[in-house]
Amino acid sequence: MVKSLTVKKLQPTPGYLLVEPAKQEKKTASGLYLPDSHTEKPQYGTVLAVGGKLINDRGVEVSSPAKKGDTVLYKDWVSNEIEIGDTKYKIPKFDEILAIIK
């Protein structure tokens, strides 16, 4: 990986978004602390950048369902991921966004 890569330098290609996942909870709502081995990761995060419109296989222009700054819920199996520093960022396709959290 390029040593000087930063999140600000990343611009998703058409059809993709760059999402910073929410921080993993260390404590439950009832106050119990979770161990570091706790594997349930959040399926939502903040959109940092949006790729351009996508032309699908039927020739229809598809716009992003979210904009920069939105908090989105995405599919749990989003496979596109990049690690910069200590943070793993998700790069889901437009159709992997399930909802915008308001």
N, C-alpha and C positions, 0 to 999 in steps of 0.2 A: 504494500500500500504506500502511497505517496506520503512522506513524512509531514509535509506542510498542508495536508488536507484538513479543511475545517468545514463545519456545517454551512457556513455562509458561502462557501465556494460551490456547494452542491445545487444543481438545478435539475429537477427530475425531467425526464423526457416526456413527450406527449403520452397521456394516459396514466400517469403516475403521480403520486403525492409523496412528500417527505414528511414523516410524522415522528415526533419525539414521544415515545410512550410515557405514560404516567409513572411516577415512582411507585415501586412495589411497596405495599403496606407492610410495616414492621409490627403493627399492633392491631388486634381485632377491635370491633366496636365495643366489646365488653371489657376491653383492657388487657387481654392476654397478649404477651409478646410472642411473635413468631420467630422460629429459628431461621438462620440464613439459608438453610436447605429447603425452605418453603418454596415450592416450584410454581405455584399459581401466579402467573404474570398478568398484569392488567391487559385488557384488550381494547384500551382506549388511549388516546393521546392528543397532542396539539399539532395541528398542521403548521409546518415551518415553511414549506414551499409547494407550489403547484405546477405541474407540467402543463404544456399547452393542450389545446383541444385535440381529440383523437378522431381519426376517420376509421369507422369500423368496417368490417368485411362487406357490408351492404352499401357502403358509401355514405353513411349517415354520420354527421359531425356530432361527437359526444363531448360535452363539457364536464368539468370536474363537479362532483356533487358538493364539494366544500371549498372554502377559501382560506387563505393564510390567516392564522389565529383561531380558527374553529377548533373545537374539541370534537373528535370523531370516535365512533365505535367501529372497529374493524374486525374482520374474520380472524379467528384465533390461529389459523394456519398460514398466515401471511409469510411467505418464504423469503421474500426479498428483505434483507437486513444488512446493515453496514455498521461496523463499530468504529467510533472515533473517540479516542481517549477511553474513558470508562463507561461511555454510554453507547447502547445499541439502538440505532434508529431503524424504523420500519419504512419500507418503500412500497406501499400497497398500490395495486391497480385501482382505477376509479371504481370498478365494480366490486372491489373487496371492502368498500366502505358501506357499513350497514346502516348507520344513523349519524346525525349530527346532534350532539348533546347541547341543549340550550339551558 
